[in-house]
């Protein structure tokens, strides 16, 4: 019942605002998800799949994931990528897809600078059958009337289009990037009859990491992810420990003060057969919601072909009718 009250408050508003960037803990293992300019910087075909269950035990808590594939075409100095993402929060469902292109500049033998953009499709849905209004008429789970014109009786959905942009500087040790999502500030009007709209605020995302090689066996990498709409700021600070470039683990903290502190994350992972990387993260809640859930779970799987793609122009084929 508490969930229904929360959802009612959210969807009773004629205009809805909020953070649209889905929360993931292992951001450092999936940079293309938040910065389209990263496409191709894994230096081969790269596929990544992520699944996340947030706030386990809390009824209607977020659940979602994303899948992306990107690769470089080196003779074009370019990268291309495709991504799809879904998440569900109670009666609220989101689906996104994007196609990206970026141009990669070799600054020297160590540094690459990438400039990219993406075309993004957005779909939002609300299932009115899951909502209950305080003054509504319900009988044995059936909806007789919500008694509120702002709440739909069935599932309604709509879509919009927008674009992203990003810049990324990468070397063997350094990762530094800035991206912006929802450049056009699109609006989705979920249903003409109930006048529900969702406004997508332009989000800026900054990332930094630096690999420190301790010796031949061990290394560590401090990481930082900063998301902001220049009204609110959400930072994530972490560190990854690596053994033989094969087994790794890490910790991170989301938030910076009493109002923004959200979770403490613990992660572990390993490389499998050189081309696969598997990792798991567990979030320990430290916000006011920690009394209502038992943590968040996230798993990520990456495949990297580890073979050059598009190193040179395809050879020309000369057809001779004598050999037909």
N, C-alpha and C positions, 0 to 999 in steps of 0.2 A: 504493500500500500504506500510505503514511503517513496518507492520509485515512481509510482503513478503521480504522486503529488509533485515530485521534482519535475517530471516530464510535463505535467500540466502547466507549471510556472514557466517552463522554457517555451512551450509552443503556444501559450496564450498570447504572447507578445506579437504585435503586428509585424515588428521588425526584430530580427534576431542577429546579434553580433557574437563573435567569439573567435578563439584561436582555431584555425583550420588545419594547421600542421599536426599530423598524427605523431604521437609520442613513441619513440623507440629508444631503448637503452644502449644498444650496440651500434651507435651511429658511426663509430670509427671504422667499422668493418663494412659499411655500406654507404660510402660518400656520394655515390651517384644519386641516391635517393633524395638528398636534400640540395645537391648542387649539380645541375645539368652539365656544367662545364667539365665534370670529371670523366665524361664519356671517353673511352679509349685510353685513359691513363694507366689502366692495368696492363697495357701493352700487349693484349691479346683478347680474344673473345672471353667475356666474363658474364656469368649468369649468377644471380643472387636471389634467394627466396627467404622471406622472413615471416614468422608467425608470432603473434603476441597476444597474451591473455592478461589483461590489466585488472588489478584489484580482485583477485580470486575470492569468491565467497560473497561478494557484493552483488545483489540482484540487479541485473541490467547493466553490469560493468562493461567497459569497452573490450571488444575483441576484434582482431583484424590482422592484416599482413600485407605484404607487397612482393612483387616479382619484377625484376628488371634484367635486361640484357643489353650490353653495349660492347663496342669493339672499335679499334682504330683502323683506318684505311691510310696506311703510311705514305703511299705515293701521292695522296691528296692532302696530306698533313691535316687529316680530319678524323673526327670521331662521330659515331652515330649510336643512338640508344632508343630503346622502347621500355616503357614501364607501365604497370597496372597496380592499383592499390585499392583495398577495400577495408572498411571498418564499420562496426555496428555498435551503437550505444542505445540500449533499451529499444525504443520504437523507431530509432533514427538510424538510417543506413546511408553510407557514402560509397561512391565508386568513382575512381579517377583513372585516367590513362594519359600518357604523354609520349610524344615523339620529339627527339632532340637532335640537334646538330651542333658541333663545336669545331673551331679551327685551332690547331695546335702549333705553337711557335717554339722551335728549339732555340732557346736563348744562348746556350753553350752546351758542352758535353754533359753537364750535370742538371741543368734546369730546363723545365718546359713550362710554357705559359699557355693556358687554354682559355678561349673566349667562346661561350656557348649560349644557345637559346633553345626554348622548347615550346611547343604548342600543346596545351593541356585541355582535356575534356573533363568536365565535372558533372556528376549526377548526384542528386540528393533525394531521399525518399523518407516519408513518415508514414508509419502504419497506424492509422487512427483506431483500429480494432484493439490495440494494446493500451490505449489511453483511457483514463477515467477522470471525469470532472466531479468536483464536490457536489454539484447540484444536478448531476446526470441521473437518468433513470436506467437501471440495469437489472436484469433478472436471469439468474442461473448462468451468468457469464455472457449473456446476450445483451447487445446494446439496443435499448429502446430509444433513447435520446441522450445526447451529451448536454442538451440545453445550453449549448454554446456554439455559435456560428463559426468560431475560430478553430474548432477542432474537427477534423474530417472523420467520416464514418469508416472509411476504408483506406487502403494504401494509396498515397498520392506521391508523385515524383515529377521532377523537372530537371533540366540540364542547362549548362552554360559552357562557354569556351573562354579561355584566357591564355596567357603566355608567361614564361619564366625566363630569367637570364642569370648568367653566372660568370665568374672569373676564377681561375684556379692556377696556383703556382705550385709546382711539384718538383722535387729532386729525390735522391736516394734517401735523404734524411728528413726533409721538410715537406709538410703539406700546409698550404695556406689558401683559404678561399673565401669568397663572398658571393652570396646568391640572393635573389629576390624572387618570391613566388607571388602569383596573382597580380601581375603588373597592372592589369586593366581594372582591378577592383570590381569583378563581375558580381552580378546579383542574380539569384535564383528565386523565382516566384513559384512556390510549390503548388499552389492551387488558386485559380482565379476566384473561386467562390469563397475561400476562407481568408484570402489576402495575406497569406503567410509568405514572408520573404526572408532570404538569408543573404547577407552581404559578406563578401570575401575581402577581408582586409589584406592589404599588401604586407607581406612578411619578409623580413630580412634575416639571413642566416649567415653567421660567420663561423669559420672553423680553423683550428690550428693544431698541429701535432709535430713533434720533433723526435726522431729516433736517436737514442744515445746508446752506443755500443760500449758495453762495460768490458767485455773480453770476447774471445772467440765463441764462447758458449752462451753468454747472457747479454740481453739488451733490455732497455726500458724505453717507453714512449709516453711522455705526458700528452694529454689531449684536452682540447677545449672546444665546446660547441655553444654558440650564443644565438638565441632566437629572440627577435624583438619586432614590434610594430612601432617602435619609438614612443609607445605609451607604457607598455609593460616589457620587462626583460626576463628571460629565462635562461640562465647559464647552466652548463654541465661541465664539470671538471673531473678528469680521470687520469689514470695511469695504467699502462699495460706492461706486464713483465713477460719476456719471451725467452725460451730455452731452445737452443739449436735451431732457431727459426722453424720450430715444429710444434712445440707445446707452449701455450700461453695462458695467462690469466690476468685479471685486472679488477680494479675497483673504480667507482666514480660517485660523485655527489651531484644531485640536481637541486638547484636553488642556492640562495646566498644569505637569506635573513629569515626572521620568524614567519613572515607572510609567504615567502616563496619556496622555502625548503619543502621538498616533496618526497624524495627517496634516496636511499643509499643502495648502490648496485654492486653486486658481485658477479663476475663472469669467468668462464673457463672455456678453452677450446683447443683444437689440435688440427693439424693438416693430415689428410688421409690420401695416400697414394699420390702425393705431390700436386694433384690437380684439384682436390676437394679440401675445403676448410669448413669445419663444423664447430659451432660455439653455442653456449647456453648462458643466459643471464637471469638472475633472480633479483628483484627489487624489494628492498625492505622499506616499507612506508614509514615516514617520519613526520608526515603532516597530520592535520586534524582528522583525516580519514583512516588513519592506521588502526583505530579501534573497530572498524567496520569491515576490514578485509584482511586476508592472510598473504599479502604480497602479490607481485606480478611476475609472470614467466614469459621468457622470450627465447626463441631458437632461430638460428640463422645458418644457412647452408650456401656456400659459394663454390662455383666451378670455374676454373680458369684453364683454358686450353693450353696456355704456355707455349704457343707457337706463333711466329710472326704472321701477320695478315696484311696483304696489300703492300709488301715491301717494294715492289716494282710494278710498272705497267704490264698488263697482260701482253703476251707475245702476239704479234700480228699473224693471222692465218691467211696464207695465199692459196686460193683454190685454182687448180689446173685442170681444165676439162679433159686432158689426156688421161687422167687417172680416175675419172668418174666411172 
